[in-house]
Amino acid sequence: MVKRISNSEIWVSVLALVFLLGTGSVKADIPKETYEALGISKSASPKQLYDKLTERYLDPAQGAGKGSHAQYWEPIAMSAYLDPLSFYSSPSSVKEVSTREECVTCHTDETPGHVVAWKKSTHSNLNAVRNMSPTDSRYYKKEKLETVENNLRSLGALAEGEQLSDVSCMDCHVGVRQTAKADHTKDIRMPTADVCGTCHLQEFAERESERDTITWPQGQWPAGRPSHALDYKANVETAIWAGMEEREIAEGCTACHINQNRCDTCHTRHQFSAAEARKPEACANCHNGVDHNEFENYMVSKHGAVYQTMGDQWDWEVQLKEAITKGGQTAPTCAYCHMENEGKFSHNVVRKVRWAFNPVPAIADNLDHEWFTSRQEAWVTTCTTCHSESFARAMLSQVDNGIKQGLVYEQAAKKVVNDLYDEGLLVGQKTNRPAPPAPEADAAGGFYGLFWARGNNPTSIERVYTEMWEHDIIKLYKGLAHFNPGNYTYSNGWASLMGDYADIMDMDTTIRETADLKNRIAALEAQKQSSLLIPDTNLKKASLGGLGVGMLLAGMLLAGYHRRKRNLSKSRES
C-alpha cells in the first residue's frame, strides 16, 4: 500500500532542506570518528568544522611544530619551506607593497614559471568552471566551486550572493579574499594545509581524519600513524633525525614527511592539478627507494604495465570514483586503490592499512583480530572491482603468508644480533663503541645505524641486520602487496633477505670463534707461573703454535668475509 504524503509533511521536508542548504552543513561522508574526536556533530557548519580542525592542526601537543626533541636540533634555511608554520618569515629583501593584480604582473617577470603554471590551473579562471558543459569531464568541479563558496560564506570571507572570480597569489600567500595591498616584509606567508582547507574544507577534513581512523588495537603503532596527516610528527619524533649533526641530510627525510604541513606534495604548485595527483608518478617522488619501493613495484607489475601502455588513452580529468566507469581506466593506480574504501573515495589513505610501514610480529600475530580482518575485507571489496572474489582472497592471502615467512628469518637474525650485544661480543663493543647522539639510545641493529656511525657503532653485523629489517623485509612486503613477483623473489626482498641472513650467521660464527680463542689465550696468560709458557717440550710448543694458527685463521676468516661482501656488492651493482 502506498502511503499518501500530506502537504504539511512536504513543507517540513522542504524547510529542512532549505535549512541545511542555508547553513552549508558539512557532508556526512567525513568519518564519524573525526566528528567524535573534535567534539562536534555531523550537522556542524563549515565554520564550526574548520575551527575545530585548525585548532587541533595547529596544536603542538597534537603534532604541530618541532616536537618533543626540539632542544636537540635547529632549522636550516630549507626548513622554512618544509615546515612554514614553524620557520617561515616574510622576506626582508623584497620591499614592495602590492595589489592583487600587481602580484601577477611582477611575478610574470620575476618567476614566470609560477605564473604560467597558475594560468593553467582551475584557480586562475573560476568563471570557466561555471560555464562548463555537462559533457565536460571536469563538470563536477562546478558543484565543488559552489561548496567552496558556501564554506567561505560560513567563515565570513565571502558575502551572500558574491562569487569568486579567481584564486590568486594574495588568497594563498596573504589571506583569502584579501583586497587591500600587501606588504612583502610583513604579510607574506607560505601556505600550509590549513590555508588550503579554508576553501577545500572537505578534502582537508578527509586528510585530517587519518588521525582518527587508524588506532592500532594492540598498540603496534602510535595512534594516527603511519599517515599523511601526521607524517611530519613522525619525522621530528625520530631520535636519530633530531640528534644527527648533518642537518642537510636530515632534511632529506623531512622533504617527504611534509604532507602534514602542505598539500602541494601531491598537487604541485602552482597548477594544483587533480589529474596530476591521480597519476602514479605523483606518488613516486616519495614512495620509492630501498625502504618503500612502492612505485618501482607498481610500475613493473601487471597493473603498472597496463598503465604504461594504455594510460594515455584514459581520461584523467574525471572524478576518481568514475575513473573506471567513465574515464576508461583498465587498471588500478595508487590513488584508486588507496583513496577508496568500501566504494567511497577520500583523502584518507589509511582506512585499509594493515601492515603499516614495516612488518613486525605484533602485527603478524594479530591478523585474526577484527580490526585487521575488517580491513582485509575492505581490500577484498577494492580488488573485486576488477577481479573475482576467490582470486582477490588468494592474492591477499599470499601477501600475508609471504610476509610472515620473511619475518621468520628476520626475527632469527634479530635474536643473533641481540644475543651478541647482550653478551658484549660485538666488535669493539667494550673498547670502541661511542654512544649515538642524544636523544638516541644505543641499541643492537638500531635504525640510527643507517644515518650515523662512529668507531665500531654500528658494527658490520648490526648494519647488515638493520638493512635486513628496514630494507629487505619491507621490499619483500611491498613487492608482494603490489604483485611484482620478480622483485620480491629475486631482485629484492626474499633473495636479499636470504643473503643478509647468511652473512649474519657467518659473522656470528666468526665472532664467537674469535671470542673463544681470545678466552683460551687469556686463560693461558693467567697461568704465567705455569711451565706452559716456557716451551721446553714439543707438547708445549705445539700448544702455543696451535693457538697462533687459530688466531691467524680467525684473521683470515674475517678478511675473507669482508672481501666476499665487497665482491657480492659489486656483483649486485653490476
ZAZALUM-183040 format. One record per residue (C-alpha): x, y, z; residue in three letters. Coordinates in steps of 0.5 Angstrom, whole numbers, padded with zeros to 4 digits, always signed. Example, Ala and Ser with C-alpha at 12.3 -4.5 7.8 and 13.67 -1.06 7.14 Angstrom:
REM ZAZALUM-183040
+0025-0009+0016ALA/+0027-0002+0014SER/
//
This chain:
REM ZAZALUM-183040
+0000+0000+0000MET/+0003+0007-0002VAL/+0003+0012+0004LYS/+0000+0019+0002ARG/+0004+0025+0004ILE/+0001+0030+0006SER/+0002+0038+0004ASN/+0005+0039+0011SER/+0010+0034+0011GLU/+0012+0036+0004ILE/+0013+0043+0007TRP/+0017+0040+0013VAL/+0022+0037+0008SER/+0023+0043+0004VAL/+0024+0047+0010LEU/+0029+0042+0013ALA/+0033+0042+0006LEU/+0033+0050+0006VAL/+0036+0050+0013PHE/+0041+0045+0011LEU/+0043+0049+0005LEU/+0043+0055+0008GLY/+0047+0053+0014THR/+0052+0050+0009GLY/+0052+0044+0013SER/+0058+0039+0012VAL/+0058+0033+0008LYS/+0057+0027+0012ALA/+0062+0022+0009ASP/+0067+0025+0013ILE/+0069+0019+0018PRO/+0064+0020+0025LYS/+0071+0018+0029GLU/+0073+0025+0027THR/+0067+0029+0029TYR/+0067+0025+0035GLU/+0075+0027+0036ALA/+0073+0034+0035LEU/+0067+0034+0040GLY/+0062+0037+0034ILE/+0056+0034+0031SER/+0056+0032+0023LYS/+0051+0038+0023SER/+0056+0043+0024ALA/+0057+0049+0020SER/+0063+0049+0015PRO/+0066+0055+0020LYS/+0065+0050+0026GLN/+0069+0044+0023LEU/+0074+0049+0020TYR/+0075+0052+0027ASP/+0076+0045+0031LYS/+0080+0042+0025LEU/+0085+0048+0025THR/+0085+0048+0033GLU/+0088+0041+0033ARG/+0092+0042+0027TYR/+0096+0048+0030LEU/+0097+0045+0037ASP/+0104+0043+0039PRO/+0101+0038+0043ALA/+0098+0034+0038GLN/+0103+0034+0033GLY/+0105+0041+0030ALA/+0112+0044+0031GLY/+0119+0042+0033LYS/+0116+0036+0037GLY/+0119+0033+0044SER/+0126+0033+0041HIS/+0126+0041+0039ALA/+0132+0042+0044GLN/+0137+0038+0040TYR/+0136+0041+0033TRP/+0136+0047+0030GLU/+0133+0049+0023PRO/+0137+0051+0017ILE/+0135+0055+0011ALA/+0131+0050+0007MET/+0127+0048+0014SER/+0123+0055+0013ALA/+0120+0051+0006TYR/+0119+0045+0010LEU/+0115+0047+0016ASP/+0113+0054+0014PRO/+0108+0054+0020LEU/+0114+0054+0025SER/+0120+0057+0021PHE/+0118+0062+0015TYR/+0118+0069+0016SER/+0116+0074+0011SER/+0122+0076+0006PRO/+0126+0082+0008SER/+0129+0083+0002SER/+0123+0085-0002VAL/+0120+0092+0000LYS/+0114+0092-0005GLU/+0107+0094-0003VAL/+0103+0091-0008SER/+0095+0090-0010THR/+0093+0083-0013ARG/+0094+0085-0020GLU/+0101+0087-0019GLU/+0103+0081-0016CYS/+0101+0077-0022VAL/+0105+0083-0026THR/+0111+0083-0022CYS/+0112+0075-0022HIS/+0111+0075-0029THR/+0118+0078-0030ASP/+0121+0075-0023GLU/+0118+0068-0023THR/+0115+0067-0030PRO/+0114+0059-0028GLY/+0110+0061-0022HIS/+0105+0065-0027VAL/+0105+0060-0033VAL/+0103+0054-0028ALA/+0098+0058-0024TRP/+0095+0061-0031LYS/+0094+0053-0033LYS/+0090+0052-0026SER/+0083+0052-0025THR/+0085+0058-0020HIS/+0086+0063-0025SER/+0079+0063-0028ASN/+0073+0060-0024LEU/+0068+0063-0029ASN/+0071+0058-0034ALA/+0068+0053-0029VAL/+0062+0056-0028ARG/+0061+0056-0036ASN/+0063+0048-0036MET/+0058+0044-0040SER/+0055+0038-0037PRO/+0059+0034-0042THR/+0066+0036-0040ASP/+0070+0031-0035SER/+0071+0037-0030ARG/+0064+0039-0030TYR/+0064+0036-0022TYR/+0068+0042-0021LYS/+0062+0047-0021LYS/+0059+0043-0015GLU/+0066+0044-0012LYS/+0066+0051-0013LEU/+0059+0052-0010GLU/+0061+0048-0004THR/+0068+0052-0003VAL/+0064+0059-0004GLU/+0059+0056+0002ASN/+0065+0055+0006ASN/+0068+0062+0005LEU/+0061+0065+0007ARG/+0060+0061+0013SER/+0067+0063+0015LEU/+0065+0070+0014GLY/+0070+0071+0008ALA/+0065+0072+0002LEU/+0059+0076+0002ALA/+0052+0073+0001GLU/+0051+0072-0007GLY/+0058+0074-0008GLU/+0062+0069-0013GLN/+0069+0068-0013LEU/+0073+0070-0020SER/+0079+0067-0018ASP/+0084+0065-0013VAL/+0091+0069-0014SER/+0097+0070-0010CYS/+0094+0074-0005MET/+0089+0069-0003ASP/+0094+0064-0001CYS/+0100+0068+0001HIS/+0097+0073+0005VAL/+0090+0072+0006GLY/+0083+0069+0003VAL/+0080+0075-0001ARG/+0085+0080+0001GLN/+0083+0086-0002THR/+0088+0091+0001ALA/+0095+0092-0001LYS/+0100+0087+0002ALA/+0107+0089+0005ASP/+0112+0084+0003HIS/+0116+0085+0009THR/+0110+0084+0014LYS/+0104+0080+0010ASP/+0107+0074+0006ILE/+0106+0067+0009ARG/+0108+0060+0006MET/+0101+0057+0005PRO/+0100+0051+0010THR/+0095+0045+0010ALA/+0090+0049+0014ASP/+0090+0055+0009VAL/+0088+0050+0003CYS/+0083+0048+0008GLY/+0080+0055+0008THR/+0077+0053+0001CYS/+0078+0046+0001HIS/+0075+0044+0007LEU/+0072+0037+0005GLN/+0079+0035+0003GLU/+0082+0038+0009PHE/+0078+0034+0014ALA/+0079+0028+0010GLU/+0086+0028+0010ARG/+0086+0030+0018GLU/+0081+0024+0019SER/+0087+0020+0018GLU/+0089+0022+0026ARG/+0082+0019+0028ASP/+0081+0012+0024THR/+0088+0009+0025ILE/+0088+0007+0032THR/+0092+0000+0033TRP/+0089-0005+0037PRO/+0095-0008+0041GLN/+0099-0001+0041GLY/+0103-0003+0035GLN/+0104+0004+0033TRP/+0102+0011+0036PRO/+0095+0013+0034ALA/+0094+0016+0028GLY/+0101+0013+0025ARG/+0103+0012+0020PRO/+0099+0017+0016SER/+0100+0023+0011HIS/+0096+0027+0017ALA/+0102+0026+0022LEU/+0108+0025+0018ASP/+0112+0031+0020TYR/+0111+0029+0027LYS/+0113+0022+0026ALA/+0120+0025+0023ASN/+0121+0030+0028VAL/+0120+0025+0034GLU/+0125+0020+0031THR/+0131+0021+0035ALA/+0137+0020+0031ILE/+0134+0025+0026TRP/+0134+0030+0032ALA/+0140+0028+0034GLY/+0145+0028+0028MET/+0149+0034+0026GLU/+0149+0033+0019GLU/+0142+0037+0018ARG/+0142+0038+0011GLU/+0142+0030+0011ILE/+0137+0030+0016ALA/+0132+0035+0012GLU/+0132+0030+0006GLY/+0128+0026+0011CYS/+0123+0032+0012THR/+0123+0033+0005ALA/+0118+0027+0004CYS/+0115+0028+0011HIS/+0111+0034+0010ILE/+0104+0032+0007ASN/+0102+0034+0014GLN/+0105+0041+0013ASN/+0103+0042+0006ARG/+0098+0040+0000CYS/+0103+0041-0006ASP/+0107+0035-0005THR/+0101+0031-0009CYS/+0098+0038-0012HIS/+0104+0041-0015THR/+0104+0049-0014ARG/+0102+0053-0018HIS/+0098+0049-0022GLN/+0095+0044-0017PHE/+0092+0039-0022SER/+0088+0034-0019ALA/+0089+0030-0026ALA/+0097+0030-0024GLU/+0096+0028-0017ALA/+0092+0022-0019ARG/+0098+0019-0023LYS/+0103+0014-0020PRO/+0109+0019-0022GLU/+0106+0024-0017ALA/+0107+0019-0011CYS/+0113+0017-0014ALA/+0117+0023-0011ASN/+0117+0020-0004CYS/+0114+0013-0005HIS/+0121+0010-0008ASN/+0127+0007-0005GLY/+0130+0002-0001VAL/+0125+0003+0005ASP/+0119+0004+0001HIS/+0120+0002-0006ASN/+0112+0002-0008GLU/+0113+0006-0014PHE/+0118+0001-0017GLU/+0114-0005-0016ASN/+0108-0002-0018TYR/+0111+0000-0025MET/+0113-0007-0026VAL/+0107-0010-0024SER/+0102-0012-0029LYS/+0098-0006-0026HIS/+0103-0002-0028GLY/+0105-0005-0035ALA/+0097-0003-0037VAL/+0098+0004-0034TYR/+0104+0005-0038GLN/+0102+0002-0044THR/+0095+0004-0044MET/+0094+0010-0039GLY/+0095+0016-0045ASP/+0088+0013-0047GLN/+0085+0014-0040TRP/+0081+0021-0038ASP/+0085+0023-0032TRP/+0080+0029-0031GLU/+0074+0025-0029VAL/+0073+0024-0021GLN/+0077+0019-0018LEU/+0070+0015-0017LYS/+0069+0015-0024GLU/+0076+0013-0027ALA/+0074+0006-0029ILE/+0066+0007-0031THR/+0067+0014-0035LYS/+0075+0015-0035GLY/+0076+0009-0039GLY/+0081+0006-0033GLN/+0083-0001-0034THR/+0088-0002-0029ALA/+0088+0001-0022PRO/+0093+0007-0020THR/+0096+0008-0013CYS/+0090+0014-0012ALA/+0085+0009-0014TYR/+0087+0003-0009CYS/+0089+0007-0003HIS/+0084+0013-0003MET/+0078+0008-0004GLU/+0075+0005+0002ASN/+0068+0001+0001GLU/+0066+0004-0005GLY/+0068+0011-0003LYS/+0074+0016-0004PHE/+0077+0021+0000SER/+0084+0024+0002HIS/+0084+0019+0008ASN/+0089+0014+0005VAL/+0090+0009+0011VAL/+0083+0006+0012ARG/+0086+0000+0010LYS/+0093+0000+0013VAL/+0094-0007+0016ARG/+0102-0008+0016TRP/+0104-0001+0017ALA/+0110+0002+0015PHE/+0114-0005+0016ASN/+0112-0012+0018PRO/+0113-0014+0026VAL/+0111-0020+0029PRO/+0106-0016+0034ALA/+0102-0015+0027ILE/+0103-0022+0024ALA/+0101-0025+0031ASP/+0094-0021+0031ASN/+0092-0021+0024LEU/+0086-0025+0026ASP/+0083-0019+0030HIS/+0077-0016+0028GLU/+0081-0009+0027TRP/+0085-0013+0022PHE/+0080-0018+0019THR/+0075-0012+0017SER/+0081-0008+0014ARG/+0082-0014+0010GLN/+0075-0015+0008GLU/+0075-0008+0005ALA/+0081-0010+0001TRP/+0077-0015-0002VAL/+0072-0010-0004THR/+0077-0006-0007THR/+0080-0012-0011CYS/+0074-0014-0013THR/+0073-0008-0018THR/+0077-0012-0023CYS/+0078-0019-0020HIS/+0074-0025-0018SER/+0073-0025-0010GLU/+0077-0032-0010SER/+0082-0029-0014PHE/+0083-0023-0009ALA/+0083-0027-0003ARG/+0088-0032-0006ALA/+0093-0026-0007MET/+0091-0022-0001LEU/+0093-0029+0003SER/+0099-0030-0001GLN/+0101-0023+0001VAL/+0100-0024+0009ASP/+0104-0031+0009ASN/+0110-0029+0005GLY/+0111-0023+0009ILE/+0110-0028+0015LYS/+0115-0033+0012GLN/+0120-0027+0011GLY/+0119-0025+0019LEU/+0122-0032+0021VAL/+0129-0030+0018TYR/+0129-0023+0020GLU/+0127-0025+0027GLN/+0132-0031+0028ALA/+0137-0026+0025ALA/+0135-0021+0031LYS/+0136-0026+0036LYS/+0143-0027+0034VAL/+0145-0020+0034VAL/+0141-0018+0040ASN/+0145-0024+0044ASP/+0152-0022+0041LEU/+0150-0015+0044TYR/+0148-0017+0051ASP/+0154-0022+0052GLU/+0158-0016+0050GLY/+0161-0019+0044LEU/+0160-0014+0038LEU/+0167-0012+0035VAL/+0170-0006+0039GLY/+0163-0006+0044GLN/+0168-0006+0050LYS/+0173-0001+0047THR/+0171+0003+0042ASN/+0163+0004+0042ARG/+0161+0011+0042PRO/+0154+0013+0044ALA/+0150+0015+0039PRO/+0148+0023+0039PRO/+0142+0025+0044ALA/+0136+0024+0044PRO/+0138+0017+0041GLU/+0140+0011+0046ALA/+0145+0005+0044ASP/+0141-0001+0041ALA/+0143-0007+0037ALA/+0142-0006+0030GLY/+0138+0000+0031GLY/+0135+0005+0026PHE/+0140+0010+0027TYR/+0146+0006+0024GLY/+0143+0008+0017LEU/+0145+0015+0019PHE/+0150+0015+0024TRP/+0157+0012+0025ALA/+0163+0013+0030ARG/+0168+0008+0032GLY/+0165+0001+0032ASN/+0158+0003+0033ASN/+0155+0000+0029PRO/+0159-0006+0027THR/+0158-0009+0021SER/+0154-0015+0023ILE/+0149-0009+0026GLU/+0149-0005+0020ARG/+0147-0012+0016VAL/+0141-0013+0021TYR/+0139-0006+0020THR/+0139-0007+0013GLU/+0135-0013+0013MET/+0129-0011+0018TRP/+0129-0004+0015GLU/+0130-0005+0007HIS/+0130-0013+0006ASP/+0123-0015+0010ILE/+0120-0008+0007ILE/+0122-0009+0000LYS/+0119-0016+0001LEU/+0113-0014+0003TYR/+0112-0008-0002LYS/+0113-0013-0008GLY/+0108-0018-0005LEU/+0103-0012-0004ALA/+0104-0009-0011HIS/+0104-0016-0014PHE/+0111-0016-0017ASN/+0114-0023-0017PRO/+0121-0022-0020GLY/+0122-0016-0015ASN/+0120-0020-0008TYR/+0123-0026-0010THR/+0130-0025-0014TYR/+0131-0017-0015SER/+0130-0015-0008ASN/+0126-0018-0002GLY/+0127-0025-0001TRP/+0134-0026-0004ALA/+0137-0020-0001SER/+0134-0023+0006LEU/+0137-0029+0005MET/+0144-0026+0003GLY/+0144-0022+0009ASP/+0141-0028+0014TYR/+0147-0032+0011ALA/+0152-0026+0012ASP/+0150-0025+0020ILE/+0150-0033+0021MET/+0157-0033+0018ASP/+0159-0027+0022MET/+0156-0029+0029ASP/+0160-0036+0028THR/+0167-0032+0027THR/+0166-0027+0032ILE/+0164-0033+0037ARG/+0170-0037+0035GLU/+0175-0031+0036THR/+0172-0030+0043ALA/+0173-0037+0044ASP/+0180-0036+0042LEU/+0181-0030+0046LYS/+0179-0033+0052ASN/+0183-0039+0051ARG/+0189-0034+0051ILE/+0187-0030+0057ALA/+0187-0037+0061ALA/+0194-0038+0059LEU/+0196-0032+0060GLU/+0193-0032+0067ALA/+0198-0038+0068GLN/+0204-0035+0067LYS/+0207-0038+0073GLN/+0206-0045+0069SER/+0211-0048+0065SER/+0207-0048+0059LEU/+0210-0041+0058LEU/+0217-0044+0058ILE/+0216-0048+0051PRO/+0222-0053+0053ASP/+0218-0059+0051THR/+0215-0061+0044ASN/+0208-0061+0047LEU/+0208-0054+0050LYS/+0211-0051+0043LYS/+0205-0055+0040ALA/+0200-0052+0044SER/+0203-0045+0043LEU/+0203-0046+0036GLY/+0196-0048+0035GLY/+0194-0042+0039LEU/+0198-0038+0034GLY/+0195-0042+0028VAL/+0188-0041+0031GLY/+0189-0033+0031MET/+0192-0033+0024LEU/+0186-0037+0022LEU/+0181-0032+0025ALA/+0184-0026+0022GLY/+0184-0030+0015MET/+0176-0031+0016LEU/+0175-0024+0018LEU/+0179-0022+0012ALA/+0176-0027+0007GLY/+0169-0025+0010TYR/+0170-0017+0008HIS/+0173-0019+0001ARG/+0167-0023+0000ARG/+0162-0018+0002LYS/+0165-0013-0003ARG/+0165-0018-0009ASN/+0158-0019-0007LEU/+0156-0012-0007SER/+0160-0011-0014LYS/+0156-0016-0017SER/+0150-0014-0015ARG/+0151-0007-0017GLU/+0153-0010-0024SER/
//
